[in-house]
Amino acid sequence: MLRARTFIHSLVVGTSLLLASPALRADPPTRDVVVRELSGFETAPTVAAVRAWGTPGATLLMDIANDPSALHHVRARAVHALRAFNTSVPIHAFLRAFAAAPNQGLFLLRAALDAMVEGFDDVPEVSRYLRDARVDVRDGAAWSLSQSTSAAARAALDAALRTETDPTVRATLQRALAPRTAR
């Protein structure tokens, strides 16, 4: 566990350096501001608001995602908010590593899967989770992939439906494959 945390921390630091730009915002957000924005009961900051935080905001989001003392829902929202930086290769790598971290909690893992599909349309990586031993992970991967309109996502969902035996996951897969108007 310590080894995984150290790896993810190193990835955050490395990502921060890669994202750094000489033209930083005049008023970078503080951690308190970002946490407050992520702490809403029913709402989270929009993609546009997150993008406006720029590089300092992305770094704070990764720090919050990795902070076990942060509120769990704030951590999950931080992970999901990273989808706003959908052109950043380092953030994409962070999300992949975060999802794959040993003993990653289901809530945080599913937030990472959602961010990978919604921000990066990373169908190959998220499809891997359709074969996970845990039913809740397979169900989360199916739901995440249902948010993609790509043919690759549909093909992955269809292939999973042919082999899936759990009724809950099968139902999620069937809903995902249903025509958009029928949802």
HULINDA-V757848 format. One record per run of one state. SS is the DSSP state (h for helix, s for strand, l for the rest). FROM is the first residue (numbers start at 1). TO is the last residue. If there is no record, write none. Layout:
{{SS/FROM/TO} {SS/FROM/TO}}
//
This chain:
{{l/1/1} {h/2/19} {l/20/30} {h/31/38} {l/39/46} {h/47/52} {l/53/53} {h/54/65} {l/66/71} {h/72/85} {l/86/88} {h/89/100} {l/101/105} {h/106/120} {l/121/122} {h/123/131} {l/132/134} {h/135/146} {l/147/150} {h/151/163} {l/164/166} {h/167/177} {l/178/179} {h/180/182} {l/183/183}}
//
